[in-house]
Amino acid sequence: MSISMSAPMPDDRSFHVLEAVANRLDASPQRPRRRWSAEAKARLVEESLKPGANVSAIARQARLASSQLFGWRRKAIKSGAVRRQRDAARLGFVEVTPTASASVEIELGGVVIRAGADIKQLVRIIRAVRQA
């Protein structure tokens, strides 16, 4: 950015008028923008749409901003060029209604915890495991 002063001001003034002219190259990045081919974009978008894919990790691996890859995905889905694959093994919520003989079995790190339908008993077991 170059700065030049306008005509000198009289001494009885408390300010000067400055004229600033911004140079485009001062704020622009040192390297030129990369151009991504349609094939490269399609490959990255396709990889990011696979079930369980980590979009940010894929973007980092390609040395691309994750927001750019998310934008490409959004544009491809909106245009109908691609469809998001549904993950059949996706976790969801299930309503559980305990009965008198119901039991809960939890496996953590090779250890199996079994408890009856009594929530208080399950809480005591989990607290004991945490303290161990």
N, C-alpha and C positions, 0 to 999 in steps of 0.2 A: 504494500500500500504506500503510495507516495503522498506526502503532505506538503502543501505550500501555503505560505501566508499571503494574504491579500495585501493591499496597500498598507503601509505603516499607519498605525492609529496615533492620534495625538496622545500625549502623556496623561491628560485628564480622564481618559477612558480606562475602565478596569478590565476590559476583555478585548480579545482580538478575534476576528473572523478567520476561521481556518477552512481551507478547501481541501477535502480529501477525495482522492480518486483511487478506487479499488482496482487492483490488478487481478485479473481472473486467475492467474497462475499462483498467486500467493496462497489461496485457499484450496486449490485443487490438489488431489493426491499426486505423488511423484510418478506413480506408474499409470499407464493408460488403462482404461476399462477393458475387461476381458469380454470377448464375444463368445457366447455359448451356442453351439450348433443345435439345431432342432433335435438331432439324434442324441446328443449328450443330455439335453434337458429331458427328453422322453425317457432315457435310461435312468436318470436320477429320480424322476417322478415315479416311474414304475417300481423302482427299488423301495422308495419311501412308502408306497401304498400297500406293500406286503403286510400281512397280519403280523403284529409284534415288532414291526420295524421302528427303529429309533431315528426319527427324522433329523434331529439335531446332530446325532453322531454321523449320519450319512453326509450331511452338509459339511461338517468339520473335515471329514475324510476327503471330500472333494475341494476343500479350501474355499468354501462358499458360505455366505451368511445364511444362517438357518431361516431367517425371515424371507430371504429370496426364494429358497426351496419351498417354504410354505406358500408363498405367493404363486409360484409355478403350479403347485398342486391344486390350489384353490381355483386357478384359472383353467386348468385342464379338466377338473371335475365339473366346473360350471359350464364349460363349453360342450361337455359330453364326450370329449375325446377319450377319457378313461373313466372307469368306475372303481370305487373303493371296494376292495375285497373284504368280505365279512369274516371275522375270526370265529370259527365254530367252537373253539375251546375257550372262548372269552368268559371271564368270571362274572357272576351276577349275584343278586340277592335271592335267597330262598327263605320262605317263611317256614319256621319250625314250631310245631305245637308239641310241647313235652307231654308225655304221659307218665303214669306212675312208674312204669318199668323202663322208661327211656334212659339211655346212658349216652354220654358224650365221650368221644375218643379223639385226642389231639396228639399228633406226632410232631415233635420238634427236635431236630438234630439227632435223630435216631432214638429218642426217648419217647415212649408212648404214655400219655396221661389219660387215665380213664376215670370218669366221675359219673355219678347218677344225675338224675334230672334236677337235683337240688342245687340251685345257683350258689347258695352260700358255701356248699361243699366245694364247688368248682373254684370259687374265689379263693378259698383257703389253700387249695392245691396249687393254684397259680402263684400265690404269694410265697408258698414254701419253695417252689421251683426257682423263683426270682432270687430268694435269699440264699439258695444253695450255691 
